[in-house]
């Protein structure tokens, strides 16, 4: 398992845009190579050979492809993941497919994990084999009460097998809206008896597509940020912890916005 962090704390893109044509046509350069990784991953998954080591390796391949077309990526707070023994619930905002693809690069060196995903992702040709292989928790996103029951029951079971879980409580991939940020992650952490690690991210360098949502424009001028916060222990009903997660996300988004003005 590769560790990409500096002093187990940060990651920073050092070299971007290595090819002359890539920065000029980032989307055209990125997607053929990205799809090659997806097809390779799917083939291994169908044969039962998609291990965590392979998952991280392929995530890093996509990371390097993004960097080669000019995307700059900064990750902070990796020491927070390392500081917790055992599984955690990562709770963060959700902006694009980029976070789903890249998070294994940095989380897997410290913890095996899976995602809470939409059931429809298990029906997408090719990609469904990869998603099924990581033992995700699939929800409908149409029935909140049924989804909560699924997440709590299956989440506790995954945690009992030492799996951490990434939860994106927003109803869709979009700009952060606290009013649409459900408490499902906090409720799972409370039920499973494990800490929460807040996750803030800005990944709009990989836009959502108009026709196929996962295949939007690649915009290298938009720097990518990930930040992991200090672990939180849920006490009571978790209202305070929910507010702390929201504050962490909003403060990081505002700081990143100010840094580019």
BAZAKE-623019 format. One record per residue: z, y, x of N, C-alpha, C in turn; chain; residue number from 1. Coordinates in Angstrom, 2 decimals. Each point is the difference from the previous one (the first is absolute). Example, Ala and Ser with C-alpha at 12.3 -4.5 7.8 and 13.67 -1.06 7.14 Angstrom:
2
7.80  -5.69  13.19  0.00  1.19  -0.89  0.00  1.20  0.90  A  1
-0.72  1.05  -0.35  0.06  1.19  0.82  0.73  1.09  -0.77  A  2
//
This chain:
261
0.00  -1.19  0.85  0.00  1.19  -0.85  0.00  1.24  0.89  A  1
-0.95  0.90  -0.24  -0.10  1.21  0.81  0.95  1.10  -0.52  A  2
0.58  0.74  0.92  0.83  1.14  -0.35  -0.72  1.26  0.44  A  3
-0.48  0.79  -0.96  -0.81  1.18  0.31  0.84  1.26  0.20  A  4
1.31  -0.09  -0.21  0.82  1.20  0.02  0.35  0.41  1.42  A  5
0.38  1.26  0.13  0.51  0.55  1.26  1.52  0.05  -0.12  A  6
0.70  -0.75  0.85  1.47  -0.05  -0.06  0.50  -0.43  -1.38  A  7
-0.77  -0.91  -0.65  0.36  -0.52  -1.32  0.22  1.11  -1.02  A  8
-0.68  1.12  0.15  0.26  1.13  -0.87  -1.27  0.60  -0.60  A  9
-1.02  0.23  0.82  -1.17  0.75  -0.46  -1.31  -0.69  0.40  A  10
-1.04  0.43  -0.68  -1.36  -0.37  0.39  -0.87  1.24  -0.12  A  11
-0.87  0.19  0.96  -0.88  1.16  -0.03  -1.37  -0.40  0.52  A  12
-1.05  0.30  -0.76  -1.36  -0.23  0.47  -0.25  0.84  1.25  A  13
-0.48  -0.66  1.05  -0.26  0.70  1.25  -1.47  0.29  0.23  A  14
-0.86  -0.96  -0.37  -1.44  0.17  0.22  -0.73  -0.22  -1.31  A  15
-0.81  0.97  -0.41  -0.75  -0.12  -1.24  -1.46  0.32  0.26  A  16
-0.86  -0.50  -0.89  -1.41  0.34  0.05  -0.68  -0.41  1.28  A  17
0.06  -1.29  0.35  -0.53  -0.43  1.28  -1.52  -0.08  0.04  A  18
-0.64  -0.11  -1.17  -1.46  -0.08  -0.02  -0.62  1.30  -0.47  A  19
-1.14  0.37  0.53  -0.62  1.27  -0.37  -0.37  0.06  -1.47  A  20
-0.50  -1.12  -0.55  -0.45  0.01  -1.39  1.16  -0.11  -0.98  A  21
1.08  -0.65  0.41  1.08  -0.29  -0.94  0.61  1.26  -0.63  A  22
0.38  1.02  0.78  0.59  1.18  -0.63  -0.97  0.74  -0.93  A  23
-1.30  -0.11  0.24  -0.98  0.68  -0.84  -0.17  -0.69  -1.35  A  24
0.12  -1.31  -0.03  -0.18  -0.78  -1.22  1.16  -0.99  -0.14  A  25
1.21  0.49  -0.21  1.17  -0.87  0.04  0.00  -1.12  -1.04  A  26
-0.40  0.30  -1.22  0.01  -1.03  -1.04  -1.02  -1.09  0.29  A  27
-1.21  0.41  0.40  -1.05  -0.97  0.31  0.38  -0.87  1.20  A  28
0.73  0.57  0.91  0.44  -0.75  1.17  1.17  -0.91  -0.32  A  29
0.89  0.46  -0.87  1.23  -0.74  -0.27  -0.21  -1.23  -0.88  A  30
-0.67  0.16  -1.14  0.02  -1.07  -1.01  -0.64  -1.32  0.43  A  31
-1.13  -0.02  0.70  -0.53  -1.31  0.43  0.99  -0.77  0.87  A  32
0.67  0.70  0.90  0.97  -0.67  0.87  1.27  -0.39  -0.76  A  33
0.40  0.84  -0.94  1.15  -0.34  -0.84  -0.28  -1.26  -0.81  A  34
-1.18  -0.08  -0.59  -0.34  -1.17  -0.81  -0.08  -1.27  0.84  A  35
-0.40  0.12  1.25  0.01  -1.15  0.89  1.41  -0.55  0.14  A  36
0.96  0.89  0.15  1.40  -0.44  0.11  0.46  -0.66  -1.31  A  37
-0.38  0.59  -1.13  0.39  -0.56  -1.30  -0.57  -1.40  -0.18  A  38
-1.27  -0.19  0.34  -0.62  -1.32  -0.15  0.65  -1.02  0.93  A  39
0.30  0.43  1.22  0.68  -0.90  0.93  1.38  -0.37  -0.52  A  40
0.73  0.98  -0.52  1.32  -0.24  -0.55  -0.07  -0.97  -1.19  A  41
-0.97  0.23  -0.88  -0.14  -0.85  -1.19  -0.30  -1.44  0.39  A  42
-0.86  -0.18  1.00  -0.33  -1.36  0.45  1.22  -0.72  0.53  A  43
0.80  0.68  0.78  1.22  -0.61  0.53  1.00  -0.27  -1.12  A  44
0.11  0.92  -0.94  0.93  -0.18  -1.12  -0.38  -1.21  -0.84  A  45
-1.27  -0.20  -0.26  -0.46  -1.14  -0.78  0.34  -1.32  0.69  A  46
0.08  0.01  1.34  0.33  -1.22  0.75  1.49  -0.12  0.27  A  47
0.79  0.94  -0.55  1.44  -0.04  0.21  0.41  0.39  1.41  A  48
-0.84  0.79  0.67  0.26  0.36  1.40  0.27  1.48  0.17  A  49
0.37  0.68  -1.08  0.25  1.44  0.07  1.49  0.24  0.20  A  50
0.45  -0.16  1.23  1.41  0.16  0.35  0.35  1.47  0.13  A  51
1.30  0.29  0.15  0.42  1.39  0.22  -0.58  0.56  1.28  A  52
-0.11  -0.84  1.03  -0.61  0.46  1.25  -1.44  0.44  -0.23  A  53
-0.74  -0.79  -0.77  -1.40  0.34  -0.29  -0.06  1.24  -0.89  A  54
0.89  0.06  -0.97  0.04  1.16  -0.90  0.19  1.28  0.80  A  55
0.95  0.00  0.92  0.21  1.19  0.82  -1.20  0.28  0.90  A  56
-0.54  -1.05  0.59  -1.16  0.18  0.89  -1.16  0.65  -0.74  A  57
-0.26  -0.43  -1.23  -1.12  0.55  -0.76  0.31  1.42  -0.49  A  58
1.27  0.26  -0.30  0.41  1.35  -0.36  -0.25  0.96  1.16  A  59
0.35  -0.44  1.19  -0.23  0.83  1.19  -1.49  0.20  0.25  A  60
-0.81  -1.01  -0.30  -1.45  0.17  0.14  -0.50  1.13  -0.88  A  61
0.47  0.05  -1.25  -0.41  1.08  -0.89  0.54  1.34  0.50  A  62
1.23  0.00  0.50  0.56  1.21  0.60  -0.90  0.53  1.11  A  63
-0.44  -0.89  0.89  -0.85  0.42  1.12  -1.37  0.49  -0.48  A  64
-0.52  -0.61  -1.05  -1.29  0.46  -0.54  0.14  1.40  -0.57  A  65
1.08  0.24  -0.74  0.24  1.34  -0.53  0.11  1.02  1.12  A  66
0.73  -0.35  1.03  0.16  0.92  1.13  -1.33  0.24  0.71  A  67
-0.84  -1.02  0.05  -1.29  0.15  0.69  -0.94  0.95  -0.72  A  68
0.22  0.20  -1.32  -0.85  0.95  -0.73  0.67  1.37  -0.12  A  69
1.10  0.19  0.72  0.60  1.32  0.09  1.29  0.22  -0.75  A  70
0.51  -1.02  -0.70  1.24  0.16  -0.76  1.20  -0.03  0.94  A  71
0.86  0.99  -0.11  1.23  0.06  0.79  1.19  -0.42  -0.85  A  72
0.87  -0.83  0.56  1.10  -0.60  -0.76  1.31  0.22  0.75  A  73
1.01  0.42  -0.73  1.33  0.21  0.56  1.03  -0.73  -0.85  A  74
0.86  -0.78  0.65  1.03  -0.76  -0.70  1.35  0.34  0.62  A  75
0.98  0.30  -0.85  1.35  0.32  0.46  1.03  -0.87  -0.72  A  76
1.14  -0.21  0.66  1.12  -0.68  -0.64  -0.02  -1.51  0.08  A  77
-0.79  -0.56  0.90  -0.06  -1.46  0.10  1.35  -0.60  0.42  A  78
0.83  0.81  0.65  1.32  -0.50  0.40  0.86  -0.32  -1.22  A  79
-0.31  0.61  -1.15  0.76  -0.28  -1.22  -0.24  -1.42  -0.49  A  80
-1.22  -0.50  0.20  -0.30  -1.39  -0.39  0.75  -0.97  0.89  A  81
-0.02  0.27  1.28  0.66  -0.87  0.97  1.51  -0.01  -0.18  A  82
0.56  1.10  -0.50  1.46  0.15  -0.08  0.64  -0.92  -1.03  A  83
-0.79  -0.49  -0.97  0.54  -0.81  -1.08  -0.26  -1.48  0.27  A  84
1.06  -0.79  0.02  -0.16  -1.45  0.10  -0.33  -0.55  -1.38  A  85
-1.00  -0.85  -0.06  -0.35  -0.61  -1.27  -0.98  0.83  -0.81  A  86
-0.31  -0.45  -1.20  -1.03  0.65  -0.81  0.44  1.32  -0.58  A  87
-0.98  0.84  -0.32  0.22  1.30  -0.64  -1.07  0.20  -1.06  A  88
0.20  1.02  -0.82  -1.02  0.42  -0.95  -0.54  1.35  0.49  A  89
-1.27  0.04  0.34  -0.66  1.25  0.36  -0.49  0.65  -1.29  A  90
0.38  1.26  -0.22  -0.39  0.70  -1.22  -0.71  1.29  0.40  A  91
-1.26  0.14  -0.39  -0.76  1.17  0.43  -1.05  0.45  -0.99  A  92
-0.58  1.15  0.30  -1.12  0.50  -0.79  -1.27  -0.76  0.35  A  93
-1.01  0.14  -0.84  -1.22  -0.81  0.13  -1.19  0.92  -0.18  A  94
-0.85  0.08  1.03  -1.10  0.97  -0.05  -1.37  -0.64  0.13  A  95
-0.13  -1.07  0.80  -1.31  -0.62  0.19  0.18  -1.46  0.41  A  96
-1.10  -0.70  0.17  0.07  -1.38  0.46  0.44  -0.07  1.46  A  97
-0.05  1.11  0.72  0.31  -0.01  1.43  1.39  -0.55  0.28  A  98
1.01  0.42  -0.78  1.35  -0.46  0.30  0.15  -1.51  -0.17  A  99
-0.67  -0.54  -1.01  0.08  -1.44  -0.20  -0.59  -0.75  1.19  A  100
-1.06  0.54  0.57  -0.68  -0.66  1.11  0.74  0.20  1.32  A  101
0.58  1.19  0.22  0.56  0.32  1.31  1.48  -0.31  0.18  A  102
0.78  -0.04  -1.06  1.44  -0.21  0.17  0.36  -1.27  0.77  A  103
-0.76  -1.10  -0.15  0.34  -1.18  0.81  -0.02  0.25  1.50  A  104
-0.77  0.98  0.46  -0.04  0.30  1.43  1.37  0.34  0.54  A  105
0.81  0.67  -0.82  1.30  0.51  0.49  1.20  -0.73  -0.58  A  106
-0.11  -0.56  -1.18  1.16  -0.69  -0.59  0.17  -1.41  0.54  A  107
-1.09  -0.73  0.16  0.09  -1.42  0.35  0.68  -0.29  1.34  A  108
-0.06  0.89  1.00  0.76  -0.29  1.22  1.50  -0.12  -0.23  A  109
0.48  0.56  -1.11  1.44  0.01  -0.29  0.39  -0.90  -1.16  A  110
-0.86  -0.07  -1.02  0.37  -0.74  -1.21  -1.21  -0.61  -0.68  A  111
0.10  -1.28  -0.42  -1.03  -0.53  -0.90  0.14  0.70  -1.35  A  112
-1.11  0.25  -0.66  0.09  0.73  -1.26  -1.17  -0.33  -0.90  A  113
0.09  0.49  -1.24  -1.10  -0.10  -0.94  0.00  1.26  -0.86  A  114
-0.97  0.07  -0.92  -0.15  1.17  -0.85  0.23  -0.34  -1.47  A  115
0.39  1.01  -0.76  -0.19  -0.03  -1.45  -1.38  0.59  -0.26  A  116
-0.86  -0.76  -0.66  -1.39  0.42  -0.20  -0.41  -0.11  -1.46  A  117
-1.12  0.57  -0.33  -0.58  -0.18  -1.33  -0.63  -1.39  -0.10  A  118
0.17  -0.63  -1.15  -0.55  -1.33  -0.23  -1.51  -0.02  0.24  A  119
-0.66  1.11  -0.28  -1.45  0.05  0.13  -0.47  -0.21  1.44  A  120
0.86  0.29  0.98  -0.39  -0.19  1.40  -0.16  -1.48  0.35  A  121
0.62  -0.86  -0.80  -0.13  -1.43  0.23  -1.26  -0.56  -0.65  A  122
-0.80  0.88  -0.58  -1.24  -0.41  -0.64  -1.23  0.58  0.67  A  123
0.20  0.82  1.04  -1.12  0.62  0.71  -0.63  -1.02  0.93  A  124
-1.30  -0.24  -0.09  -0.65  -0.99  0.89  0.28  0.31  1.47  A  125
0.12  -1.03  0.78  0.26  0.06  1.45  1.43  0.48  0.27  A  126
0.31  1.22  -0.45  1.30  0.59  0.30  1.15  -0.79  -0.62  A  127
-0.26  -0.69  -1.12  1.06  -0.73  -0.69  0.59  -1.10  0.87  A  128
-0.80  -0.59  0.87  0.51  -1.07  0.86  1.02  0.54  1.00  A  129
-0.26  1.20  0.51  0.93  0.63  0.94  1.29  0.35  -0.71  A  130
-0.09  0.63  -1.16  1.20  0.42  -0.71  0.84  -1.19  -0.43  A  131
-0.63  -1.06  -0.47  0.75  -1.18  -0.44  0.78  -0.62  1.15  A  132
-0.55  0.09  1.20  0.61  -0.67  1.14  1.30  0.65  0.46  A  133
0.25  1.26  -0.40  1.23  0.67  0.44  1.11  -0.10  -1.03  A  134
-0.19  -0.83  -1.03  1.04  -0.26  -1.00  0.49  1.27  -0.68  A  135
-0.91  0.79  -0.57  0.41  1.28  -0.61  0.67  -0.20  -1.34  A  136
0.56  1.07  -0.51  0.54  0.04  -1.36  -1.01  0.78  -0.83  A  137
-0.61  -0.64  -0.97  -1.09  0.62  -0.76  0.51  0.49  -1.35  A  138
-0.33  1.27  -0.32  0.39  0.59  -1.28  -1.22  0.57  -0.70  A  139
0.15  0.25  -1.30  -1.14  0.44  -0.80  -0.21  1.52  0.07  A  140
1.08  0.76  0.18  -0.01  1.46  -0.08  -0.35  0.50  -1.40  A  141
0.08  -0.88  -1.00  -0.24  0.41  -1.38  1.24  -0.22  -0.87  A  142
0.93  -0.85  0.43  1.21  -0.32  -0.75  1.20  0.17  0.92  A  143
0.60  1.20  0.05  1.08  0.27  0.95  1.17  -0.97  -0.12  A  144
0.37  -0.37  -1.21  1.16  -0.89  -0.18  -0.30  -1.39  0.58  A  145
-1.19  -0.52  -0.28  -0.37  -1.31  0.55  -0.15  0.06  1.51  A  146
-0.57  1.11  0.50  -0.16  0.15  1.44  1.34  0.04  0.71  A  147
0.98  0.70  -0.58  1.32  0.08  0.60  0.63  -1.39  0.09  A  148
-0.13  -0.79  -1.05  0.55  -1.35  0.01  -0.64  -0.84  1.10  A  149
-1.33  0.11  0.14  -0.71  -0.75  1.04  0.47  0.42  1.39  A  150
0.08  1.31  0.22  0.38  0.51  1.32  1.42  -0.41  0.35  A  151
0.92  0.09  -0.96  1.39  -0.37  0.29  0.14  -1.50  0.28  A  152
-0.61  -0.82  -0.82  0.13  -1.45  0.18  -0.69  -0.47  1.27  A  153
-1.26  0.37  0.14  -0.75  -0.46  1.17  0.44  0.72  1.27  A  154
0.42  1.25  -0.14  0.47  0.74  1.17  1.25  -0.61  0.60  A  155
0.95  -0.37  -0.83  1.22  -0.65  0.49  -0.35  -1.32  0.69  A  156
-0.96  -0.72  -0.56  -0.42  -1.27  0.60  -0.64  0.23  1.36  A  157
-0.86  1.02  0.12  -0.63  0.29  1.29  1.05  0.41  1.03  A  158
0.92  0.84  -0.40  1.05  0.45  0.91  0.84  -1.19  0.48  A  159
0.23  -0.97  -0.89  0.78  -1.18  0.39  -0.71  -0.80  1.08  A  160
-1.32  0.20  0.14  -0.78  -0.65  1.06  -0.22  0.94  1.18  A  161
0.81  1.05  0.07  -0.02  0.94  1.12  -1.24  0.88  0.03  A  162
-0.65  0.16  -1.14  -1.15  0.89  -0.08  0.44  1.39  -0.44  A  163
-0.38  1.02  0.73  0.14  1.36  -0.47  -1.14  0.28  -0.98  A  164
0.14  1.07  -0.78  -0.98  0.29  -1.05  -0.36  1.48  0.02  A  165
-1.28  0.29  -0.02  -0.48  1.38  -0.12  -0.33  0.28  -1.46  A  166
0.63  1.04  -0.54  -0.20  0.39  -1.39  -0.54  1.42  -0.04  A  167
-1.09  0.19  -0.74  -0.54  1.34  -0.26  0.24  0.29  -1.49  A  168
1.06  0.72  -0.34  0.37  0.15  -1.42  -0.89  0.92  -0.82  A  169
-0.99  0.65  0.61  -0.90  0.84  -0.78  -0.90  -0.88  -0.86  A  170
-0.45  0.56  -1.10  -0.86  -0.77  -0.89  -1.42  -0.13  0.54  A  171
-0.38  0.90  0.91  -1.35  -0.06  0.56  0.00  0.67  1.36  A  172
-1.08  -0.21  0.76  -0.13  0.66  1.30  -0.43  1.43  -0.23  A  173
0.90  0.93  0.29  -0.29  1.41  -0.27  1.01  0.87  0.72  A  174
-0.19  1.32  -0.11  0.96  0.93  0.56  1.38  -0.28  -0.56  A  175
1.02  0.20  0.81  1.36  -0.37  -0.39  0.49  0.81  -1.18  A  176
0.51  -0.71  -1.01  0.56  0.62  -1.19  1.34  -0.68  -0.29  A  177
1.12  0.67  0.26  1.31  -0.63  -0.21  0.20  -0.52  -1.41  A  178
-0.63  0.65  -0.98  0.18  -0.44  -1.38  -0.65  -1.36  -0.26  A  179
-0.97  -0.37  0.84  -0.66  -1.30  -0.16  0.52  -1.04  1.00  A  180
1.07  0.36  0.70  0.56  -0.86  1.04  1.15  -0.79  -0.60  A  181
-0.27  -1.24  -0.40  0.99  -0.79  -0.74  1.14  -0.46  0.91  A  182
1.04  -0.52  -0.60  1.18  -0.48  0.72  -0.08  -1.49  0.31  A  183
-1.17  -0.59  -0.11  -0.12  -1.45  0.15  0.43  -0.47  1.39  A  184
-0.29  0.78  1.04  0.40  -0.39  1.35  1.50  0.02  0.18  A  185
0.65  1.04  -0.55  1.45  0.10  0.08  0.66  -1.14  -0.77  A  186
-0.52  -0.31  -1.17  0.56  -1.10  -0.80  -0.14  -1.33  0.71  A  187
-1.12  -0.22  0.68  -0.18  -1.24  0.74  0.98  -0.08  1.17  A  188
0.17  1.09  0.74  0.93  0.00  1.12  1.42  -0.29  -0.47  A  189
0.38  0.60  -1.13  1.34  -0.23  -0.55  0.17  -1.46  -0.41  A  190
-0.99  -0.54  -0.69  0.09  -1.39  -0.45  0.03  -0.98  1.18  A  191
-0.82  0.27  1.02  -0.09  -0.91  1.15  1.12  0.22  1.01  A  192
0.71  1.14  -0.10  1.09  0.26  0.91  -0.44  0.31  1.41  A  193
-1.13  0.71  0.13  -0.52  0.35  1.33  -0.26  1.50  0.06  A  194
-0.08  0.58  1.22  -0.23  1.44  0.12  -1.42  0.40  -0.37  A  195
-0.15  1.28  -0.26  -1.30  0.63  -0.20  -0.34  0.78  1.27  A  196
-1.26  -0.07  0.41  -0.51  0.92  1.02  -1.06  0.87  -0.66  A  197
0.29  1.30  -0.14  -0.99  0.91  -0.60  -1.25  0.08  0.88  A  198
-1.14  0.16  -0.63  -1.28  0.09  0.70  -0.79  1.17  -0.56  A  199
-0.33  0.94  0.86  -0.87  1.13  -0.39  -1.30  -0.15  0.76  A  200
-1.10  0.32  -0.66  -1.30  -0.14  0.67  -1.01  0.99  -0.53  A  201
-0.96  0.31  0.87  -1.16  0.79  -0.41  -1.22  -0.66  0.59  A  202
-0.80  -0.61  -0.85  -1.12  -0.83  0.44  -1.31  0.39  -0.67  A  203
-0.14  1.28  -0.38  -1.21  0.40  -0.71  -1.22  0.11  0.91  A  204
0.15  -0.37  1.28  -1.19  -0.12  0.86  -0.90  -1.13  -0.48  A  205
0.57  -0.92  -0.79  -0.78  -1.07  -0.65  0.05  0.30  -1.49  A  206
-1.01  0.68  -0.50  0.00  0.42  -1.39  -0.19  -1.17  -0.95  A  207
0.47  0.17  -1.22  -0.31  -0.96  -1.06  -1.43  0.24  -0.48  A  208
-0.73  -1.09  -0.18  -1.40  0.12  -0.40  -0.16  0.24  -1.48  A  209
-1.14  0.59  -0.39  -0.29  0.24  -1.41  -0.49  -1.24  -0.71  A  210
-0.76  -0.83  0.69  -0.54  -1.23  -0.60  0.89  -1.20  0.33  A  211
0.20  -0.24  1.29  0.92  -1.04  0.45  1.18  0.71  0.66  A  212
1.19  -0.12  -0.60  1.14  0.82  0.41  0.37  -0.19  1.47  A  213
-0.18  -1.20  0.54  0.39  -0.27  1.39  -1.02  0.47  1.02  A  214
-1.13  0.53  -0.46  -1.08  0.34  0.92  -0.38  1.47  -0.13  A  215
0.97  0.86  0.22  -0.26  1.43  -0.01  -0.39  0.52  1.37  A  216
-0.20  1.27  0.07  -0.44  0.65  1.23  1.10  -0.01  1.06  A  217
-0.38  -0.20  1.27  0.91  0.11  1.13  -0.10  1.43  0.54  A  218
1.14  0.69  0.05  0.02  1.42  0.39  0.90  0.16  1.23  A  219
-0.54  -0.11  1.21  0.83  0.05  1.21  0.74  1.32  0.23  A  220
-0.45  1.08  -0.63  0.67  1.29  0.20  1.40  0.01  -0.61  A  221
0.31  -0.97  -0.86  1.32  -0.07  -0.63  0.89  -0.99  0.79  A  222
0.97  0.53  0.68  0.87  -0.86  0.79  0.84  -0.88  -0.91  A  223
0.25  -1.23  0.44  0.77  -0.98  -0.77  1.44  -0.02  0.52  A  224
0.95  -0.02  -0.94  1.41  -0.03  0.37  0.73  -1.12  -0.75  A  225
0.91  -0.66  0.70  0.95  -0.93  -0.61  1.39  0.38  0.53  A  226
1.02  -0.05  -0.85  1.37  0.24  0.45  0.95  -0.95  -0.73  A  227
0.83  -0.69  0.75  1.02  -0.88  -0.56  1.36  0.70  0.10  A  228
0.77  -0.03  -1.09  1.27  0.69  -0.04  1.18  -0.90  0.30  A  229
1.16  0.60  0.05  1.23  -0.75  0.25  0.28  -0.96  -1.15  A  230
0.49  -1.20  0.30  0.30  -0.98  -1.06  1.02  0.55  -1.00  A  231
-0.20  -0.35  -1.25  0.90  0.40  -1.08  0.60  -1.24  -0.65  A  232
1.28  0.03  -0.26  0.68  -1.05  -0.75  0.18  0.48  -1.43  A  233
-0.50  -0.78  -0.94  0.06  0.42  -1.41  1.42  -0.18  -0.52  A  234
0.54  1.08  -0.54  1.32  -0.04  -0.60  -0.12  0.42  -1.46  A  235
0.78  -0.62  -0.85  -0.08  0.31  -1.42  -1.36  -0.35  -0.56  A  236
-0.54  0.89  -0.81  -1.30  -0.24  -0.62  -1.17  0.42  0.89  A  237
0.28  0.64  1.12  -1.06  0.33  0.95  -0.65  1.35  -0.21  A  238
0.55  0.84  -0.89  -0.61  1.30  -0.27  -0.02  0.88  1.26  A  239
1.09  -0.02  0.75  0.07  0.81  1.21  -1.02  -0.47  1.03  A  240
-0.12  -1.31  0.15  -0.96  -0.55  0.96  -1.44  0.31  -0.41  A  241
-0.28  -0.05  -1.30  -1.33  0.37  -0.48  -0.32  1.45  0.36  A  242
0.97  0.89  -0.18  -0.21  1.40  0.35  -0.20  0.17  1.50  A  243
0.73  -0.77  0.80  -0.15  0.10  1.45  -1.39  -0.45  0.44  A  244
-0.52  -1.04  -0.62  -1.35  -0.46  0.32  -1.02  1.09  -0.34  A  245
0.12  0.57  -1.18  -0.92  1.06  -0.42  0.10  1.20  0.94  A  246
1.21  0.39  0.36  0.19  1.13  0.92  -0.63  -0.30  1.35  A  247
0.14  -1.23  0.48  -0.58  -0.39  1.29  -1.52  0.12  -0.03  A  248
-0.61  -0.49  -1.07  -1.46  0.05  -0.12  -0.47  1.45  -0.10  A  249
0.64  0.78  -0.87  -0.44  1.38  -0.21  0.18  0.84  1.27  A  250
1.10  -0.18  0.71  0.24  0.80  1.20  -0.99  -0.32  1.10  A  251
-0.36  -1.28  0.14  -0.99  -0.37  1.00  -1.38  0.50  -0.37  A  252
-0.38  -0.13  -1.26  -1.30  0.51  -0.43  -0.11  1.49  0.24  A  253
1.08  0.73  -0.28  -0.01  1.45  0.21  -0.08  0.34  1.49  A  254
0.71  -0.75  0.83  -0.03  0.25  1.44  -1.39  -0.26  0.58  A  255
-0.63  -1.07  -0.46  -1.35  -0.31  0.48  -0.99  1.07  -0.44  A  256
0.18  0.50  -1.19  -0.88  1.05  -0.50  0.18  1.28  0.82  A  257
1.23  0.36  0.30  0.26  1.20  0.80  -0.56  -0.12  1.41  A  258
0.06  -1.22  0.55  -0.45  -0.21  1.38  -1.48  0.24  0.16  A  259
-0.76  -0.05  -1.08  -1.44  0.15  0.08  -0.48  1.38  -0.44  A  260
0.93  0.86  -0.37  -0.39  1.36  -0.41  -0.21  0.87  1.24  A  261
//
